[in-house]
Amino acid sequence: MIDLKAARQDPGTFRAALARRGAADDFDALLAADASWRSATERAEALRAAQRSSSKGRPTPEELEQLRQLREELDQAQGELAAAALQRDELLAKIPNLPDPTAADGMDEEDAELVRTWGERPKFDFEPRDAAELGSPRGWIDMARGARLSGSRFAYRIGDVALAEMALYRFVIDKLTRRGFLLVLPPIMVGERAMYGTGFLPTEESNLYHLERDDLYLTGTSEVALAGIHADERLEEDELPARYTAFTTNFRREAGAAGKDTKGMFRVHQFDKVEMYVYCLPEKSRELHDELLSYEEEIAQELGLPYRVMNISVGDLGAPAAKKYDIEAWFPVQQRYREITSCSNTTDYQARRLNIRFRREGKLEHVHTLNGTGATARALLSIMENFQDEAGTVAVPQVLHSFGAPATIGTPEALHR
């Protein structure tokens, strides 16, 4: 959440920043609710003080009547205070993070700014096929059987494709752990506070799977678990930056994605992911944001994927992010770049909601947090499109071979006998 105390002291700066995200009116409503809460607080405190003063000694009948009236007024004031606090907190929970001044302007996906491109896009003398169409007779990515089992947007990955995907994750985990990231295998079911603390509630509720009987949520990214690992904790300055990486299966409803990417497994309800997460000193978060991006670019380059880096527009940021970069790999069949990784600087937004601070010179401050994608199957989809030949064979990048991937992806014939 934003720093409400700082917002009271400098509302103009906060309003101008949030106006870039289309949240100026919500901010005005928050300040009005906050003013009502402070007024209700002052009235309740004044009535409590009057009650304490009137309670001394043996009261006369007149004083007893005054005490009764004071109790009634205090009960009413406390009810008004509770209502004011609830309204203020509900509005505060919806306010997004202040955007970084260098985040791209604009409210739509198309407003993202190109930072740079890398690699040469392949040229084919045949018609390349979508990853889900490669292999025979059903293919290495079986959406039909996935749908029969679980419904639309679920997939089986089979044989060499499954081996290549697992090798991709192992390759990325190995690279990150050698860079000082601590590997974590976290829970994928979490309570409401973890979802609220990372900013997925209330704004992303429609995209979450909620297990009502247990009142738990299936996470859409291990960012949630890695952010929650230090909830309500006090870190020391010399412990920062603290770098974590995790591998999890993730779940998203993809609400609002009707009609988008219905073919293949680019946008599915269940997917695996390697995530990066960093806790750091506030003055270091911009530098570390660029560092996370450099790791993502390294991975894409070692895989040989043509890509571009995009500075995402403020209107297309998730609520916690102050700035986000996407890496978009080239997909020859679609003839366009598509997102395969992202990395975000969430400054102190999540740390405030999860009460994560560090001690510096005897004082407590909120840490800054960052997150980034190490890899998902989208990178493998791009590999399959970019490195296929006319016969439908896919050459697997050399860097994956030592992690169990085959040199080429072949057909899982045994499944179809």
KAUR-V132050 format. One record per backbone hydrogen bond with DSSP energy under -1.0 kcal/mol. CO is the residue of the C=O (numbers start at 1). NH is the residue of the N-H. If there is no record, write none. Layout:
co & nh
CO & NH
CO & NH
This chain:
co & nh
2 & 4
3 & 7
4 & 8
5 & 9
6 & 10
10 & 14
11 & 15
12 & 16
13 & 17
14 & 18
15 & 19
18 & 21
18 & 23
19 & 22
23 & 27
24 & 28
25 & 29
26 & 30
27 & 31
28 & 32
29 & 33
30 & 34
31 & 35
32 & 36
33 & 37
34 & 38
35 & 39
36 & 40
37 & 41
38 & 42
39 & 43
40 & 44
41 & 45
42 & 46
43 & 47
44 & 48
45 & 49
46 & 50
47 & 51
48 & 52
49 & 53
50 & 54
60 & 64
61 & 65
62 & 66
63 & 67
64 & 68
65 & 69
66 & 70
67 & 71
68 & 72
69 & 73
70 & 74
71 & 75
72 & 76
73 & 77
74 & 78
75 & 79
76 & 80
77 & 81
78 & 82
79 & 83
80 & 84
81 & 85
82 & 86
83 & 87
84 & 88
85 & 89
86 & 90
87 & 91
88 & 92
89 & 93
100 & 103
104 & 314
106 & 315
108 & 111
109 & 112
113 & 311
116 & 309
118 & 307
130 & 133
134 & 140
140 & 158
142 & 146
142 & 156
143 & 147
144 & 148
145 & 149
146 & 150
147 & 151
153 & 269
156 & 142
158 & 161
159 & 163
160 & 164
161 & 165
162 & 166
163 & 167
164 & 168
165 & 169
166 & 170
167 & 171
168 & 172
169 & 173
170 & 174
171 & 175
172 & 176
173 & 177
174 & 178
176 & 181
177 & 180
182 & 245
188 & 219
190 & 217
191 & 195
192 & 196
193 & 197
194 & 198
195 & 200
195 & 201
196 & 199
200 & 204
202 & 205
204 & 207
205 & 208
207 & 253
209 & 218
210 & 212
211 & 215
211 & 216
216 & 211
217 & 190
219 & 251
221 & 224
222 & 226
223 & 227
224 & 228
228 & 231
230 & 233
233 & 357
235 & 359
236 & 239
237 & 240
242 & 279
243 & 182
244 & 277
245 & 184
246 & 275
248 & 273
250 & 271
254 & 257
257 & 260
269 & 252
271 & 250
273 & 248
274 & 374
274 & 375
275 & 246
276 & 372
277 & 244
278 & 370
279 & 242
280 & 368
281 & 284
282 & 285
284 & 288
285 & 289
286 & 290
287 & 291
288 & 292
289 & 293
290 & 294
291 & 295
292 & 296
293 & 297
294 & 298
295 & 299
296 & 300
297 & 301
298 & 302
299 & 303
300 & 305
306 & 330
307 & 118
308 & 328
309 & 115
310 & 326
311 & 113
313 & 316
314 & 317
318 & 321
319 & 97
322 & 100
323 & 345
324 & 312
325 & 343
326 & 310
327 & 340
327 & 341
328 & 308
329 & 338
331 & 335
331 & 336
336 & 331
338 & 329
341 & 327
342 & 373
343 & 325
344 & 371
345 & 322
345 & 323
346 & 349
347 & 369
348 & 352
349 & 353
350 & 354
351 & 356
354 & 232
356 & 367
357 & 235
358 & 365
359 & 237
360 & 363
363 & 360
365 & 358
368 & 280
369 & 346
370 & 278
371 & 344
372 & 276
375 & 274
376 & 379
377 & 381
378 & 382
379 & 383
380 & 384
381 & 385
382 & 386
383 & 387
387 & 395
389 & 392
393 & 389
394 & 409
397 & 400
398 & 401
400 & 403
400 & 405
401 & 404
407 & 396
411 & 413
412 & 415
413 & 416
